[in-house]
Amino acid sequence: MSDHFKVKMQSINDYKNRPKADNPVKIQDLTLRDGHESLFASRGRTEDMIPIAEMMDEVGFWGVEVWGGATFDTMHRFLNEDPWQRLRTLKRYFKKTPFSMLLRGQNVVGYRNYGDDVALAFVEKAAENGIDIFRTFDALNDFRNFETVVAAIKDCGKHFQGCICYSLTEPRMGGDVYNLDYYLDKAKDLEKMQADSICIKDMAGLMAPYDAFELIKALKENTDIPIHLHSHFTSGMAPMTHLKAVEAGVDVIDTCMSSYAYRTSHPAVEPLVMSLIGTSRDTGFDMKKLAEINVVLEKEVLPKYKHLLDDSKVSIIDINALLHQIPGGMLSNLVNQLREMDALDRMDEVFAELPRVRRDLGQIPLVTPTSQIVGTQTVNNVLFDDGDEDYKMITAQVKDLCYGLYGKTAVPISSKLQKKALKGYERGTKPITCRPGEVVEPELEKARNELKGLTSDLEDILLYTLYPVTGKKFLMYKYEKETPPDSLRPRTLEDVKKADEILAKAKAGTLVEKSSKDAPAKGKHTRTFNVFIEDEYFEVSVDEPGGQPIITYAQPPVAPAAPAIPSQALAAPRVAVSPALRPAPPSPAPKQSTPSHKPATAPSSKPAAAAEGTPLTAPMPGMIVSYAKEVGDSVAKGDSVVILEAMKMENSLPAPANGTIKAINYKSGDSVSKNDVLCIIG
Ligand code: CO
């Protein structure tokens, strides 16, 4: 490794003509998938990938990762883009470099295990549209979840890269579960499955440099398959870890272009290229070409995304990753979830509870979707458990995990929790031990029928199967049955310019032009009113000189926002208290009010005035997946009434009382805020 070339370069800028190394490190670029997923919430649009695509194709990357993970979800949900189309578009520009995708085994690109027919069709379609390397992982490292997709990948003649998720229970590799033997055994399993390469997937940046050296060296000694390292920067160790892995003989390393690097993303490619110049592992890359790509990214692309950067901290290193081993994406989810619940101050409780939940759930690695499963359940425990009861609100996904639907956990799940979770579980109370795919029914035919009249395209059917609610919405836009809202429109450089101008004005204190008129002195008879608009609260004073009311000032108060009340109460004195403040409103509402009383605008808080009874309120903000009951159905206390998706996990909300469903206030796909009345039981 330390051998330097005898041939000196002609000048400091002569990167191009240096001699080729004996064993160059190969590089896979992640900018167009993990890079923008880590830094910009996967919001990168295809149109912003095109300007650099041909230049990227010239660098000499071993592969470019362009798809999978959260992109499939985000594209149709937030960007109104067809994920399949991205592959076809980018393939026109990348003529030489293989395309890589991240595939969640039997989870495909969703959050649960799907039927074998779905997994099979998905791989075939992905291969057909241009994927060459299928980086396949399973959150539990249960490789039985690879069986279906691997057979399909091999049938398509594509590269099967088997991942081992890197996890720890202590600060360094070792201990009872995640020790060197664990990883070597997993590598042998992948070898038996005819993996074309093995990737160590260090999604939280937990791998210490000397552990990387030990692990990669042992893997190289024990297997002939190329070894690939994927290590996130989050904790700050990854550049050192990369270098030690290179010294230990790693074959391929994952990096990003520098403007998409660091923070929760990956180390940048440029410093690695420079560090290895003149060594036996020199990448051979042209630094000038890399620099040119960065100019385009900085000027034409990043201005549109920089607002998505988490700039709440100056430090680009997340110390929590070292302390709590929480992957970056999971941490931001937890923060968002707590913020929406007005419970950010309980973060320390979440940190304390998380290791317990993880241990109860079988010491599983924390990677999508297990990071979300463990994270959301932890937040639920912190917010809803009390002294009397543990695991009061168990998510549907935790129930599935306890049933064995995700596969075999590293150590057995707590039997107490398992029993509680499976009480009344629809698939049965006895957990399975077989390959999960065996118990999941085929799903495509059902989806095909449900989409009849809209589309019969297999790509659409797959999208809908993976994301029934948001997928359906997207297909309605795609086939022009509905108009997409403006919020799905791309942000243009024009928009950025306007926003920057407003920001500059605000900084200069010239945003609000002062009225030239001086306000008159407040009269003796000024009356003050509290005015509520949606969630905002204003105090307005009204003075009546000569009988003419004049609004003398209006300002948002410093006090915390009052609960939202309906617009009818707008401009009324405070005595008209919001019905939302009452637990069960003795309704003064007119009797003729229709049950499907819906506001024309997007739903926010809504009064429970349409029917008398006990309201079922949303315990957290989220999206309605479905109602298990209809108006007129009778329910017993505890029956599941609504499935609410929060932070991608489904929560079954039980009836708070016996009775009949009197009113249902939302429909599948609606977003709701905390405390919104979802239905009334009378
Ligand atoms: Co990653």
Boltz pocket constraint, residues with backbone or C-beta under 6 A from the ligand:
constraints:
  - pocket:
      binder: B
      contacts: [[A, 34], [A, 203], [A, 230], [A, 232]]
      max_distance: 6.0
